[in-house]
Amino acid sequence: MPDQEQLQELIANNSQGILAAMTRAERIARVSTTARRVKARILRRDPRAALHVPGAHFWSYAVAECDAEVSNVATTPGDETCQELLEVHAAFYGKIADETAFFAQMIEAERLVIRLRVRRLYGVLLDKPPGS
């Protein structure tokens, strides 16, 4: 059975999940999405969420049960939401070279950040699938 640290590492370091970044101290996963997406609308009404991140194979995964907080939509270059989106995207893609163009893209797409405050973390981490 994996410990909390191993599960947190799987979520924080897996590029196949929708996870953008995870801070160890607060256990917050951040996701970049658009205001028009169903998940943003649902989480504004009911903040209960679960993040499932797959491991190397079907029998390996981590799940974080979370309380979600949805940011405001990016509306002005460099506003609080644009700055947070810059952090989230830089965690995946590295330093953003042209912040002005990046902010314009975020505003055009009506992007926002969903903060997932992890309440419970569980999963299975196996080196290889059972029976292999």
Helices and strands as residue ranges (DSSP letters): H 4-13, E 21-23, E 28-34, H 38-45, E 48-54, E 61-70, H 80-93, H 99-108, E 111-124
